[in-house]
């Protein structure tokens, strides 16, 4: 089984999974397959995209925490995180 080494590899791997599911959905629609089966593929796409979003936010948090050095920077960082959390809920 393939194990991505870093965040970039993880993101690209997840996006390839999404692309595979999208290609499958296109084929299923073209072949007029059962709607529930298509819906299951769409759920898989949403799940994979949600994981891509999580990885991006995790990496952002990790990198920002390393670079923040004073209170003003920290307050800005906290506003960014709060905004991100509101957008993903």
C-alpha positions as CSV (number, residue, x, y, z in Angstrom):
1,X,0.0,0.0,0.0
2,X,1.2,3.5,-0.9
3,X,2.1,5.7,2.1
4,X,2.6,9.4,1.2
5,X,5.7,10.9,3.0
6,X,4.6,14.5,3.5
7,X,1.7,16.9,3.3
8,X,2.1,17.7,-0.4
9,X,2.2,14.0,-1.3
10,X,-0.8,13.3,0.9
11,X,-2.7,16.1,-0.8
12,X,-1.8,15.0,-4.3
13,X,-2.7,11.4,-3.4
14,X,-6.1,12.5,-2.1
15,X,-6.8,14.6,-5.2
16,X,-5.9,11.6,-7.4
17,X,-8.5,9.6,-5.4
18,X,-11.0,12.4,-6.0
19,X,-10.2,12.4,-9.7
20,X,-10.7,8.6,-9.9
21,X,-14.1,8.9,-8.2
22,X,-15.1,11.8,-10.6
23,X,-14.1,9.7,-13.6
24,X,-16.1,6.8,-12.3
25,X,-19.2,9.1,-11.8
26,X,-18.9,10.4,-15.3
27,X,-18.7,6.8,-16.6
28,X,-21.6,5.7,-14.5
29,X,-23.8,8.5,-15.7
30,X,-22.9,7.8,-19.3
31,X,-23.8,4.2,-18.8
32,X,-27.0,5.2,-17.0
33,X,-26.2,3.2,-13.9
34,X,-28.3,3.0,-10.8
35,X,-28.7,6.4,-9.1
36,X,-28.0,5.2,-5.6
37,X,-24.6,3.8,-6.8
38,X,-23.8,7.1,-8.3
39,X,-24.8,8.8,-5.1
40,X,-22.4,6.5,-3.2
41,X,-19.6,7.6,-5.5
42,X,-20.5,11.2,-4.9
43,X,-20.3,10.6,-1.1
44,X,-16.8,9.2,-1.6
45,X,-15.8,12.3,-3.5
46,X,-17.1,14.6,-0.7
47,X,-15.3,12.5,1.9
48,X,-12.0,12.6,0.0
49,X,-12.4,16.4,-0.6
50,X,-13.1,16.9,3.1
51,X,-9.9,15.2,3.9
52,X,-8.0,17.4,1.4
53,X,-9.4,20.4,3.2
54,X,-8.5,19.0,6.6
55,X,-4.9,18.4,5.5
56,X,-4.6,21.9,4.1
57,X,-5.9,23.5,7.4
58,X,-3.7,21.2,9.5
59,X,-0.6,22.2,7.5
60,X,-1.6,25.9,7.7
61,X,-2.0,25.6,11.5
62,X,1.3,23.8,11.9
63,X,3.3,26.2,9.8
64,X,1.7,29.3,11.4
65,X,2.3,28.1,14.9
66,X,6.0,27.7,14.1
67,X,6.3,31.2,12.7
68,X,4.3,33.2,15.3
69,X,6.5,35.0,17.8
70,X,4.5,37.8,19.5
71,X,1.0,38.4,20.9
72,X,-0.1,40.5,17.9
73,X,0.9,37.7,15.5
74,X,-0.9,35.2,17.7
75,X,-4.1,37.2,17.7
76,X,-4.0,37.4,14.0
77,X,-3.4,33.7,13.8
78,X,-6.4,33.0,16.1
79,X,-8.6,35.2,13.9
80,X,-7.5,33.2,10.8
81,X,-8.2,29.9,12.6
82,X,-11.6,31.0,13.8
83,X,-12.6,32.1,10.3
84,X,-11.4,28.7,8.9
85,X,-13.4,26.8,11.5
86,X,-16.5,28.8,10.6
87,X,-16.1,28.1,6.9
88,X,-15.6,24.3,7.4
89,X,-18.6,23.7,9.7
